[in-house]
Amino acid sequence: MRGSRSGVLPVGRHQNAPTGGAALGAGPAGRTAVVALVGNPNSGKSTLFNSMTGARQAVVNAPGTTVEVASGTWKAAGVRLLDLPGAYSLLARSPDEEVTARTVAGEGLDGPPDLVVMVLDASALSRSLYLAGQVGLSGAATVVAVTMTDVARSRGVTVDAAALAQRLGVPTVVVDPRTGAGTDRLVTVVRDALTTPPHLRLTAGTPDGTSPHGQTADQAPVHPLTQADARFGDVEALFAWVAEVQAQVASAPAARPSRSDRVDAWLLRPWVGAPVFLAVLWAVFQLVTVVAVPVMDAMGWLVTDWFGGWVVRGLEALSAPVWLTGFVADGLLVGVATVASFAPLMVVVFFAVGLLEDSGYLARASFVADRAMRRLGLDGRAVLPIVVGFGCNLSALVSLRTLPSVRQRMLTALLLPFTSCTARLAVYLMLATVFFGDHAGTVVLAMYLLSALLVVGIGLLLRRTGFRDLGHEPLVLALPAYQRPRLRGLVTSTVTRTSAFVTTAGKVIVATLAVVWLLMAVPVTGGHPVGDVPTSDSLYGRAADAVAPVLAPAGFGDSGAVSALGTGIVAKEVVVGSLAQAYGSGGSDSADDSWTEGMRTTFERTSGGHGAVAALAFLVFVLAYTPCLATVAELKRQVGWRWTAGSVAGSLLLAWTLAVLVFQVGSRL
Amino acid sequence: MNLVNVPSGHDVRIVGLDTEPGLALRMSELGLRVGAVVRVVHHARGGGRVVAVGTDRIALDLAACRGVRLVPVQ
């Protein structure tokens, strides 16, 4: 068989590399040596990375892409370690695999890696060896780490590591990344390999180095795997090599069902699998709403009220100007509090998703949900983020990392802002109660139905426009064995990913909130001092006045409503408070019901007597436009500025269109 | 005969992959290649199947199952 697609198989990139001379732990020109972990998805590669680097790691995007590559310091080996995206082949079928292929080819973050640690999954030896063969063809210096031997053993297979080492011609170490067993030996092997780079031997022969014909492998390769084979995608030779190596180093699997088979016999049954799947989704949803929210509130209180109180008292004791106190307390600290309050949520989501992933259940959940998700043009693995999105859009975005393809991640990321999060629910409930009384429940239900329709409709639209390349490929998915997740690895991964969120998305949030404070602090009328201005007299209020006519066709062209929608870009939680501030009689307490009458009167006025329809249009706008600043910041981190700007502009346009449509049609009925 | 027609627990040999070349190559890379003997281990909802390829387990949806031509292993 010949690969006919435009895959990337870099060949011979390192064939002429010197075979020695590098200083211990150092790459060319004295820089720290770079070691890349390469392996199939779910091969234990990332667990090994976490075990080797501990907390000394960071997640970065591969050059020119939004594909994440984890990079860390492997202190024991004195090298920088890269955890490349899991790949089945260097003939890439996704941007993630392309990043791995390019990095192996020397076109990655730091040029050619000095060494590849090829992670061979003993429970899926055939496909692991296939990838190893491609890495060998690339010419990269390689050592082998064999993982999942316990899973292989449970399926009746033993892998002879000594025979494998001899057959491949490179140092081979059996490791258990979950317990750390074998990692000391791996350190020694890597350090030695940096001094004398080993290369995979890709010739046929017996484990003792002789071919079936009695010649040494080097003299008479039965299946010579040439660069030309790889360049033209002739994979048959590689398959034959894999079959030979596997036959020589591994025993045949037992015919009896494995433990995972016995569990799957239940979990993949339609009448068991679906309820279990729904129960798991419900549990995750509860985690991101019921469990995380009190912790988030506590963090917000800790930063703004407790710590902020100290800071304000300190500034006042120093006779600091009002604007400075206001900027620190209401600008910077509110931004920091927002980031701090989201951090526990991120911890909960990353931990829960990691748990599902490490246990092996997530792959089954994707298989169970695949049929339904495909009708929406999405991958089965998108079901978890979509459901989580109805709790919190930000949590949903960060859980997207479980999708194996960056294009699928992008498509789902663009749909997630239309899932109606619980923060919007507070707005729905308040306005629906005020304007629709006993029918409030029906209105709220309608908002959720509209949310689902938007996700489906926009998903189908995007699949026919910017994401036509995704196609409708049948599902072929490798199922990892069920395993007991290890706490240490989960915690390390959770901390790293939460740190990445805080340091990247956090900066955007703090900076934007400081700008919002500035707009609200600068007076344009009324002779107020900077930092002590009613919203209506501030630059922000003036901007709201200017924008209000744009929303007149939707029936709520009033600066108070616009001002509330503006603050809603920061967080939907503040929309009700902003409405109370705008329509209250001086106070800003949303518990004081007098503001609702003010809002009702204003909406009746701006809508020409169709206040309820205008309120419905307002709710539709709240549903469809940008969910919150944190989501925008995370979206930018995942898909880049161009797509984020498009998403924000598109959602605003859609929100306006739908709101106008609802009002114009509704007011005529 | 394709994967849809095979009862659980039966061994079959792949004799052809009737799907677009890119996907056929990926299936081969995952071990579902012509000549390989696989065992159907689970029937899932909507016509999906899980097959054992050695110690590995691969899940396929209905469309993918239809593209795997097989003969029984005697």
Interface residues (C-beta under 8 A of the other chain):
Chain A: M1 G3 S4 R5 Y88 S89 L91 R93 S123 A124 L125 S126 R127 Y130 V151 A152 R155 G156 V157 G233 V235 F239 Q246 P253 P257 S258 S260 D261 D264 A265 L268 P270 G273 A274 A363 F367 V368 D370 R371 R374 E473 P474 L475 V476 L477 A478 L479 A481
Chain B: T19 E20 P21 G22 L23 A24 L25 R26 M27 S28 E29 L30 G31 L32 R33 V34 V41 H42 A44 R45 G46 G48 V50 A52 V53 G54 T55 D56 R57 I58 A59 L60 D61 A63 A64 G67
